[in-house]
């Protein structure tokens, strides 16, 4: 059965090229072993199998089923008014391609998205055929991330959820007014409705499994979404407040932020940007990280006086400089959550500190060995010997100057968080 | 300077501990027969590996170490770093001489170092799980050469075994000249002749050894890999940071 053929290469080029602006590539969130009759496993943290020349993780075969589309969204390369070559995979062709990539350890599985053919439901049905073939014909037990098409019916979303590990619906534009401006055929409801279906499906499946241990699991790795950054005038406060509201839903695992890259140059509704806003995107990931792992609230990171993130300092340091009264923190006494608030101390080193200090008071050289970045932390802590020169004596302005001097080089080649880890 | 000579096995290190406590003599260095001896040795002891004694030491350690700390000790052993013997010896002494729970004292340099090395070895195993690239051969075996920094082959084998239960594979560590062969039922160690090894070191198998469609899938993968990079975000430094250059020679997409 060789449905993969010469034409596949060209389709791959077109349909992978059109899918690449979706940031998410995570294969994380679910651990599933294997029985001998199937092919594949999933591992909880996800596995990145390669990194492209832009430094992004390649974990899944991320691809569109087709780039035909009935919509005309301003920010999208596949909009119907664009004169690009259109093509589509057959279900078996794409399933076989996934399997062959998987067997060579190129990928963790498939990330299937699509342009909208005819109508949302028709598109979902075609996508379902691919994942069904993978799971039922090829007995594929690896990772499947499936996009839910905005506007698709509840029945089809629920069906898809039985095959997929993760589902996502992209918000793309952080405010409804701007979404309507750029994607006239969409509104927030067309995005939030499938999000609700996914959530309901997950909750029902969790209930079922309380009763029947072997009830099928529904989207075990939860859902995610993506927002485009810098295509509209939405502030970081709007973005992070929205993200924080999404994270309150039990099904939500990740919000991705994608610095806007102009793919359509002739649209006056969109800004002209020389380079994508990568620093801002990075700061948003850091802020997102603080909300998920450091117990920060969105309104601690951004507020009405500071609606946008500071591009010169990371949001944790930014918060610390606005709150000198919180410091210094005595690392030998303070509880874990308080230590986590110190700039330069991460989850790993905070845990090491709390475990070790009962054996004796920790000194700055010990902290350094444990991975504390003393260049930043020194202004905010007391340990065995350090204490004189904290942010209170030196003033936040001075510390800010000191730290940003040291950071200029680091900021120049700002790195995107390796975002697929640590869910 | 006091020197212990041992047989370069994990049981051997445990036997060193037994000997040291029995004779109240503690080494400044632990070497195997093959290692070069340092100058100015005052005394040296040849430590016989005795499984009964090493078992007694391990049982004592098991009582004081959590499962995860026991695992870390094993990872340190697999690092094969020159400091391994003395680090483990020092660590075991501290664990034996202190109360239960000393493994959490990361203010202690040995305890912290054991954790650091264990992280590194785990990290290397993870890199291998990420960057193994199988090539399908004519006889249907999926072959992947690797060159691991630490001896992690045994750590990664279970992952590939459960992932591909119906797929025969060989993962071969060219740095240590041994590999594991999974025949869809069991795992066994394999060693190739030096001549064969030479040809694996040149990254790719010769075309006549590959299955008919192998090159085609490699081309598809390379095309995919090229296509999905976003040129406006070009950042080769970040790429190297996540995917160090030393792995590139066996990565299909980097050829």
Interface residues (C-beta under 8 A of the other chain):
Chain A: X2 X4 X8 X9 X12 X13 X16 X17 X19 X20 X21 X33 X34 X35 X36 X37 X38 X39 X40 X41 X43 X47 X48 X49 X50 X51 X52 X53 X54 X55 X56 X57 X58 X61 X62 X97 X100 X101 X103 X104 X105 X106 X142 X259 X261 X275 X276 X278 X352 X355 X356 X357 X359 X360 X362 X366 X369 X370 X413 X415 X416 X418
Chain B: X102 X104 X105 X106 X107 X108 X109 X112 X126 X129 X130 X131 X132 X133 X134 X135 X136 X142 X144 X159 X160 X162 X163 X164 X165 X166 X167 X213 X216 X217 X219 X220 X221 X223 X224 X225 X227 X228 X229 X230 X231 X232 X233 X234 X235 X236 X237 X238 X239 X241 X242 X243 X251 X252 X253
